[in-house]
Amino acid sequence: MLQTFLPVLCMTFFICLFIVLMQFVWKYVDDMAGKGLDVSVLAELFFYAAVSFVPMALPLAILLASLMTFGNLGERLELLAMKAAGVSLIKIMRPLIIVVTMIAIGAFFFQNKILPIANVKVYSLLYAMKQKSPELDIPKGVFYKEISGYNIYVKDKNHKTGMLYGVMIYDLSKSFEDAMVLVSDSGKMKMSDNKESLILTLYNGESFENLKDQRSVNKNVPYRREEFSMKEILIEFDANFNRMDESFMQNQYIGKNMQELQVSLDTLSHKRDSVSQTYSKSLRENTYFGGNMSQNSVDSIIQVINTEQQTVDKLLATMTPKRKQDVYTKALSKANAIKQDFDFKDAMQKEENKIIRRHQLEIHKKFTLSIACLVFFFIGAPLGAIIRKGGLGMPVIISVLLFIVYYMIDNVGFKLARDGNWPIWQGMWLSTGILLPLGVFFTYKAVNDSVLFNMESYAELFRNILGLKKKRKFSKKEVIIENLDSVIFKNEVSDFNMACKSYLESELNPASYNFKNFFLGISQPQSISDLVVSFNILIENGSNSADQMVLNILSEYPHIYKMRFGTPFHIKTLQIISLIFLPFSIIYYTFAMLKRYQRVKTLRQIIAVNEKMISTIDNNYQSN
């Protein structure tokens, strides 16, 4: 099993890693293209990016590998041979369970130790690439604005000699008002040796410079005009690739292991609580008096107002309209100032809470990858054993669909937890909580050799639930090994008819319809299993008849479904609880009574067909 599984796992892992790495390249291609980056820098970025994408590629690889492995075994009937030899599916999966468990444990240590380092490297390189100036390649016929403070227009250029023709430069490095315009017939551009400056040599041109002093109010603006046969301009342009200091990223949540995250979380929580207490105290002490008065002064003013039985309306009535307007304006101004102050404090607290939640999310992420590996294995292996399709066809389709569902659910939970709408543990474990029952269900079905993708089984289940009838159709067999004895068959039909009437009486017993008796298991109708067995034997025997009339009547028999609804529990305490839990009990009782009505109707139809069958056999026997 290991020789079959491990090569497939390695293959699928590198395929999945390559796919997610290509997604990364397309996402950041604009930040890397046209920068003149060395191959070593790009290779370093791709390497660390590939390492950082292992948590995304590993669960998908395990799902696909387990599907392909057990699909191939089922398609080649090797799985059937092992089961026939008495080896259960769990025992077949045991070595792979051990390997996947070891991979899950290794994934935790990878998330905790290696991934933070890879994240720091990736984001540091990406930030440095975004800050790097683009490789200088001035197009012709358009203004080039990639050099800070300059707009350059080139009418034409010679790629072999590097000469530029019809050059126009707008120097806005000082300010827009102090702009300088240079026009020349031709020119040449090159980088300095240290790649920190751009040397521009212009030939046969003119320059225009505004000499307006910003402090001057004189409407006459002087300017300077200069003609030149050759002029050199030095422009600051750093073309080097400058790496970012990684210490900044190491202090972020993406660059910390569990121990560092927990320390940072404790520090941030303590800081948030201290600031919250300060804000709370300020909110309590800040009054309509502006917060600058002592509590004794405030109490004195309130006491005077209460003693003189004054109200705000009475105080305002004694004021002149102008004074009243001043009071309103001042009060509104103070209220707005207090509101803005606490809006700012509220925004600061929300930002602190967001940072704390991101640290908590990172702690949970250390575990979700390991559990996802196990969950996907217990989905893929049993599902491969059920569908019995190997190769890269059906397994790839199923794997991609399941992973898309997992990824969407995981992202929804992550965003809900990140924004504070859900508790952290609920958001981060939402996808696992949804897919884990699916893995348990597939494993149960595969161990019990259940038919999972047989549509007829599901159709039969819905017919049982809805009480729908499937029509029978019998025709004369070409070869009948043993002819049907009409007398014996008539006696079998008569005995079965009496059994149906007896069961019908128990179903129609008024005591069994009592709401209380129903849930307490009193006066329950007898089991229908024996009746179904007798009915199936009767149908099988009757199908051997050579008489087409008997076969036609046999086709009129409806189906008897075993599904019956009695008390939902067999423990007395649970029966009492289900009785008093009215929303559940009323719905369950109503549904059970509907099923009982369907059984009574079916039994009456069977009794009518039985009597018709007995009468037909008697008539045929008398005529013969």
Rosetta blueprint (number, residue, H / E / L):
1 M L
2 L H
3 Q H
4 T H
5 F H
6 L H
7 P H
8 V H
9 L H
10 C H
11 M H
12 T H
13 F H
14 F H
15 I H
16 C H
17 L H
18 F H
19 I H
20 V H
21 L H
22 M H
23 Q H
24 F H
25 V H
26 W H
27 K H
28 Y L
29 V H
30 D H
31 D H
32 M H
33 A L
34 G L
35 K L
36 G L
37 L L
38 D L
39 V H
40 S H
41 V H
42 L H
43 A H
44 E H
45 L H
46 F H
47 F H
48 Y H
49 A H
50 A H
51 V H
52 S H
53 F L
54 V H
55 P H
56 M H
57 A H
58 L H
59 P H
60 L H
61 A H
62 I H
63 L H
64 L H
65 A H
66 S H
67 L H
68 M H
69 T H
70 F H
71 G H
72 N H
73 L H
74 G H
75 E H
76 R L
77 L L
78 E H
79 L H
80 L H
81 A H
82 M H
83 K H
84 A H
85 A L
86 G L
87 V L
88 S L
89 L H
90 I H
91 K H
92 I H
93 M H
94 R H
95 P H
96 L H
97 I H
98 I H
99 V H
100 V H
101 T H
102 M H
103 I H
104 A H
105 I H
106 G H
107 A H
108 F H
109 F H
110 F H
111 Q H
112 N H
113 K H
114 I H
115 L H
116 P H
117 I H
118 A H
119 N H
120 V H
121 K H
122 V H
123 Y H
124 S H
125 L H
126 L H
127 Y H
128 A H
129 M H
130 K H
131 Q H
132 K L
133 S L
134 P L
135 E L
136 L L
137 D L
138 I L
139 P L
140 K L
141 G L
142 V L
143 F E
144 Y E
145 K L
146 E L
147 I L
148 S L
149 G L
150 Y E
151 N E
152 I E
153 Y E
154 V E
155 K E
156 D E
157 K E
158 N L
159 H L
160 K L
161 T L
162 G L
163 M E
164 L E
165 Y E
166 G E
167 V E
168 M E
169 I E
170 Y E
171 D E
172 L L
173 S L
174 K L
175 S L
176 F L
177 E L
178 D L
179 A L
180 M E
181 V E
182 L E
183 V E
184 S E
185 D E
186 S E
187 G E
188 K E
189 M E
190 K E
191 M E
192 S L
193 D L
194 N L
195 K L
196 E L
197 S E
198 L E
199 I E
200 L E
201 T E
202 L E
203 Y E
204 N E
205 G E
206 E E
207 S E
208 F E
209 E E
210 N E
211 L L
212 K L
213 D L
214 Q L
215 R L
216 S L
217 V L
218 N L
219 K L
220 N L
221 V L
222 P L
223 Y E
224 R E
225 R E
226 E E
227 E E
228 F E
229 S E
230 M E
231 K E
232 E E
233 I E
234 L E
235 I E
236 E E
237 F L
238 D L
239 A L
240 N L
241 F L
242 N L
243 R L
244 M L
245 D L
246 E L
247 S H
248 F H
249 M H
250 Q H
251 N L
252 Q L
253 Y H
254 I H
255 G H
256 K L
257 N L
258 M H
259 Q H
260 E H
261 L H
262 Q H
263 V H
264 S H
265 L H
266 D H
267 T H
268 L H
269 S H
270 H H
271 K H
272 R H
273 D H
274 S H
275 V H
276 S H
277 Q H
278 T H
279 Y H
280 S H
281 K H
282 S H
283 L H
284 R H
285 E H
286 N L
287 T L
288 Y L
289 F L
290 G L
291 G L
292 N L
293 M L
294 S L
295 Q H
296 N H
297 S H
298 V H
299 D H
300 S H
301 I H
302 I H
303 Q H
304 V H
305 I H
306 N H
307 T H
308 E L
309 Q L
310 Q L
311 T L
312 V H
313 D H
314 K H
315 L H
316 L H
317 A H
318 T L
319 M L
320 T L
321 P H
322 K H
323 R H
324 K H
325 Q H
326 D H
327 V H
328 Y H
329 T H
330 K H
331 A H
332 L H
333 S H
334 K H
335 A H
336 N H
337 A H
338 I H
339 K H
340 Q H
341 D H
342 F H
343 D H
344 F H
345 K H
346 D H
347 A H
348 M H
349 Q H
350 K H
351 E H
352 E H
353 N H
354 K H
355 I H
356 I H
357 R H
358 R H
359 H H
360 Q H
361 L H
362 E H
363 I H
364 H H
365 K H
366 K H
367 F H
368 T H
369 L H
370 S H
371 I H
372 A H
373 C H
374 L H
375 V H
376 F H
377 F H
378 F H
379 I H
380 G H
381 A H
382 P H
383 L H
384 G H
385 A H
386 I H
387 I H
388 R L
389 K L
390 G L
391 G L
392 L L
393 G L
394 M H
395 P H
396 V H
397 I H
398 I H
399 S H
400 V H
401 L H
402 L H
403 F H
404 I H
405 V H
406 Y H
407 Y H
408 M H
409 I H
410 D H
411 N H
412 V H
413 G H
414 F H
415 K H
416 L H
417 A H
418 R H
419 D L
420 G L
421 N L
422 W L
423 P L
424 I H
425 W H
426 Q H
427 G H
428 M H
429 W L
430 L H
431 S H
432 T H
433 G H
434 I H
435 L H
436 L H
437 P H
438 L H
439 G H
440 V H
441 F H
442 F H
443 T H
444 Y H
445 K H
446 A H
447 V H
448 N L
449 D L
450 S L
451 V L
452 L L
453 F L
454 N L
455 M H
456 E H
457 S H
458 Y H
459 A H
460 E H
461 L H
462 F H
463 R H
464 N H
465 I H
466 L H
467 G L
468 L L
469 K L
470 K L
471 K L
472 R L
473 K L
474 F L
475 S L
476 K L
477 K L
478 E L
479 V L
480 I L
481 I L
482 E L
483 N L
484 L L
485 D L
486 S H
487 V H
488 I H
489 F H
490 K H
491 N H
492 E H
493 V H
494 S H
495 D H
496 F H
497 N H
498 M H
499 A H
500 C H
501 K H
502 S H
503 Y H
504 L H
505 E H
506 S H
507 E H
508 L L
509 N L
510 P H
511 A H
512 S H
513 Y H
514 N L
515 F H
516 K H
517 N H
518 F H
519 F H
520 L H
521 G L
522 I L
523 S L
524 Q L
525 P L
526 Q L
527 S L
528 I L
529 S H
530 D H
531 L H
532 V H
533 V H
534 S H
535 F H
536 N H
537 I H
538 L H
539 I H
540 E H
541 N H
542 G H
543 S L
544 N L
545 S L
546 A L
547 D L
548 Q H
549 M H
550 V H
551 L H
552 N H
553 I H
554 L H
555 S L
556 E L
557 Y L
558 P L
559 H L
560 I L
561 Y L
562 K L
563 M L
564 R L
565 F L
566 G L
567 T L
568 P L
569 F L
570 H L
571 I L
572 K H
573 T H
574 L H
575 Q H
576 I H
577 I H
578 S H
579 L H
580 I H
581 F L
582 L H
583 P H
584 F H
585 S H
586 I H
587 I H
588 Y H
589 Y H
590 T H
591 F H
592 A H
593 M H
594 L H
595 K H
596 R H
597 Y H
598 Q H
599 R H
600 V H
601 K H
602 T H
603 L H
604 R H
605 Q H
606 I H
607 I H
608 A H
609 V H
610 N H
611 E H
612 K H
613 M H
614 I H
615 S H
616 T H
617 I H
618 D H
619 N H
620 N H
621 Y H
622 Q H
623 S H
624 N L
